[in-house]
């Protein structure tokens, strides 16, 4: 697309019949737009800001011609055969004076009646990048003609910018495409749909380094404006508080986009800023916790492998997991084709909220058309916008959520049906981005509760630690919090979340066997000590869960295919006695008579878990009593 064919001030075509002003730097504008909008005092080109010595003279000369308009119209208004319009006869470096007399144009009403039949322009801001300009132009023409009987006078495509300009014969077709149809299925076999827009608005994304303190958005915006000048100031917006290093940029100028595509990186306050244009933005929310942990590379492996699968295959957990693991093993030395695919993605995973943002090239049609991705057997659906969730705390007992729902701060924007109480935290989602931003600015509000003013804090949403619905797994215990404790059950008070976590015997056994296998090859004393610590903490975990089961009066019995709940009934209340080496036993009553005539004691020098397994294998039902000692607590 030639730069001189569109006025970058009004974004309209430089059509024949319009006066055009071309600067010495070879940028073209409607002379009327220059006279109305340009800053005459600067003598600078509105596009590139280059100084132009004769700019003032050209503008002055043009306005002098405009001032003669009224006189000319008045002097000619009674002579139908001698009429003119000096506004369209101003001589510039181009003389495009082709204005002719319209015999039928007799009044303002005639102009209004013919408005629908006048030429019009629409834009496509999301062209695919993997199609040639010629193929795109032909596809646009043929699809509009075949499906909607709309003939276009001209189509101009810039696939590297993702932009097309379509010239229509009348405004009626424009209204239909922009207001009614809104999008066109351009290549049905490739699932390629494009948007019809009244104005040129193209979205790009600035991705800054992931530092704790990203640069202020105003500083980033000013740097962009200085590097990529445009007659129309672009709009800048931080994408999400969960991804503060990513800024969404909405541009209104083709020249600006052309400059951006030449230089896709710049620097702000010693931080690099990468620019992504012509991309699709989507989110994956509330991703499952995995071991090893999810990260940007693992997410790419799940996506890349499932792009090649059939719909039936990528709904299978084992297939998806296996292929993702295989690809991840090659992540440092990917095959050329896979390396090229990886360059078409930008993936950022927020571990705290368990959400991910994905920028993908518009050429990845399969990814854009995919509705979900399979991660660890869970179908995670893609979303265009990330949910605006907040945490409000502390919520006291007996508190009515209506006091929050009706608070003027939220402006009736809370989705009441999905609000969820987790402990002392109320998780809410608002449907108004402005309300969401305002809440995170204020961070606190008050409500009347039991005659007092109760302050409530507002926090950005992160995956809450809900003990009653949390398994004892690697993410919540074995790989994280477990290492903060010593192998000693006395340090855990009764309110610790571990007593509310759900037991999963398969996960525990997997951790135990991994640690056991690892210990067989350890020679270093420090590694052996760490391995021994993990082994003892795994046993402490069993003890803690046993205590929790006794306290809850129930536990879950699992076999290979089913789970069943077993209730624990006590004949009498349980009493816990804590004693140490200074404690003394005193006889205060008659002891109970055991139901057995004798007890056999056998001392075996082997791990108690191994002994337990041997007894179970022989058909017995042993009870494992795990006792602490000073040197190796939890060791049995």
Beta strands, then each sheet from edge to edge (+ up, - down):
strand 1: 20-22
strand 2: 28-30
strand 3: 120-124
strand 4: 152-158
strand 5: 163-168
strand 6: 183-187
strand 7: 192-195
strand 8: 202-208
strand 9: 235-240
strand 10: 243-251
strand 11: 265-268
strand 12: 271-277
strand 13: 279-284
strand 14: 345-350
strand 15: 355-361
strand 16: 372-375
strand 17: 378-383
strand 18: 388-393
strand 19: 420-422
strand 20: 425-430
strand 21: 444-449
strand 22: 452-460
strand 23: 554-558
strand 24: 563-567
sheet 1: 1+ 2-
sheet 2: 3+ 5- 4+
sheet 3: 6+ 7-
sheet 4: 9+ 10- 8+ 12- 11+
sheet 5: 14+ 15- 13+ 17- 16+
sheet 6: 19+ 20- 18+ 22- 21+
sheet 7: 23+ 24-
end
